Amino acid sequence: MSDLKTQVEEVRGSFNSAIESVPTTDALQELRVRYLGKKGVLTSLLKSLGGLPPEERPLAGETLNSLRDELEKKFESRKLALLGAENEAAEATDWVDVTLPSRGRPWGAFHPVAQTMHEIVSIMQGLGYSVVLGPEIEEDYYNFECLNMPSWHPARDMQDTFYFPDFPDADAGSGAADTAPGAPGAEKSSKRRLLRTHTSPVEIRAMRRYGAPLRIVCPGKVYRRDNDPTHSPMFNQLEGLLVDEGVSFSVLKGSLIELMNGFFGRELKSRFRASYFPFTEPSMELDIECVECGGKNPNCRICKGTGWLEVCGMGMTHPFVIRAGGIDPEKYNGFAFGMGLDRMAMLKYGINDLRYLFNGNVSYFLSGRDA
Ligand SMILES: [Zn+2]
């Protein structure tokens, strides 16, 4: 027993001096293993109890157990002290400056097509145009008939779209075909609904609502039954309409040249070519010089070497359309133009595939042209 007492004193003494000089929590853990671990000093003493005479075992056991409690206690309090010191040291070096601006995330931005729309609208507002919007689900009557495209008109084939099946008896559209819009019965028989194929029906709605004189642009989504690398079933157009007394061709040309130069930020060569649309007479197309090569590269992938880019269809508004808008074509005339906003965005930002605009892959815009 006296042997055991000596051993206890020795263990206590060496533990006390060791624990005082332990510098870190890691070293403290090592010390704990050395004394209290499975093969530790104290553990082997406890194991040796079995070799004592039975009458000595209880007292010896009690002594060793209280030594173990004592060491555990000292260990815990030393651990707390070391942890506190270590935290303090860490705070002194790894401090956080709460006044620093946060790292933040990349800012969102308007879609290139929306940016294009905003820019064009803002230029046109500078020329005195207001913005008017119309429904994307439109009636056959506004989408075709009022724009001089009765049901038999071949131009309808170029704008095949998505019809809603809810007016089966209006399907024929006949009877109204040769009836002037606004005539009794015409409106009723062509109420078949569809996804609008162009923004032009907004012209009719605006003329009927606001009368003349009128100066408007109508941006928005339109739909056609196309789907290939250069056509999407949904795309964006911007329509312009001016109705007033004695409007001349030169006003139209001047407005469009102003718009193109403003949008591309420099003076561009332009040319007007004769064309055909059912709702304008005469009709034209506007070409601008190639924004990529200026006509200098015979292998240009944008203009295919022609040096010209088709950007806009237009013309003097057909008297039929003015009348369909509830305005007297004897007194007023006007012009209209329409352009694809997606195409304008592609030309301005150098995007070479229409599908990039709609597939939601932002990496194309963030990292370069060929993501
Ligand atoms: Zn070119």
Boltz pocket constraint, residues with backbone or C-beta under 6 A from the ligand:
constraints:
  - pocket:
      binder: B
      contacts: [[A, 290], [A, 291], [A, 292], [A, 293], [A, 294], [A, 295], [A, 296], [A, 297], [A, 300], [A, 301], [A, 302], [A, 303], [A, 304], [A, 305], [A, 306], [A, 307], [A, 308]]
      max_distance: 6.0
